[in-house]
């Protein structure tokens, strides 16, 4: 089992450490474990599982949008977002 310090978790999920602590407080992110008086870590597999759940949420939302609006509109919207914002949803 691998463990990660807050700086590694922050880099992995692209969140600021303060935001990670807020998410933990709100029970929206895996809780850390305390190894000692001055050491708090996260279990790497729990962070990976959280990221996977976010990908599944995104994929489910895209699939629902495709069913509701049809493939062409969803594809056009994604292409527009990439062109305008430089954002890819993959």
N, C-alpha and C positions, 0 to 999 in steps of 0.2 A: 504494500500500500504506500502510495506517495502522498506527501502532504505539501501544501503550498502556503507561503506567507502572504500577507495582504498585498504586497507589491506585485507578486506574481499573479495572484488572483485578479487584481486590477488590470494588469496588462493582458491577461487572457480574455477577459470579458469587456475590455475597453470602457470601464467605469472608474470613476474616482473612488478612492478608498472610503471617503465619507458617504458617498452614495451607496456603496456596498453595505456599509453598516446600517444605513437607513432601511435598505431592502431586508436585511436580516431582522432588524427590529420589527418590521411589518410582516415578517414571515413569508417573504416573497423571494428569498434567496437562501441557499443552504447555510445553516448555522456553523460557526467555527467550533473547534474543540480547543480547550486550554491544556497545553502540555506542561506548563509550569507557571510560576508567578508572572513571568514576563514574556511568555511565548504563546501566541494564539495562531492556529493554523486551520486550513480548510483541507478536506480530503479531496484529492484531485478527481477521483471518479464521481463524486457528488457534483462537482463543478461541471464536469463533462456531461453528466445526466441533465443538469439544469439547462445547459446550452442546447442539448438535443431536444428537450421539451420546448424550448423557444422556437427551434427550427420546425418542429411538428405543428406548433400553433400557427406559424407563418404559412406552412404548406396547407393546413386545413382552411385557413382564411382565403388563400388563393383558389383552392378547389371550390369553396362555396361561392366565391365571386364568379368563377368560370361557369358554374351551374346556373347562377342567376342571370348573368349578362352575356354569356357566350364567350368562346375562346378568343375571337378576334378583338373584342373590346378590351379584354384583359391584356392581351399581348400588346395592343396599341398603347394602352395606359402605361405598361411597364417600359416600353420603348420611349415614350414621352418623358417619363420620370428620369430615365437614364440620360436623355438628351438635355433636359432642363436642369436637373439637380446633380447629374453625375452619379446617381445612386442606382446600384444594381440590387435586385431583390433575391438573387440566387444564393 
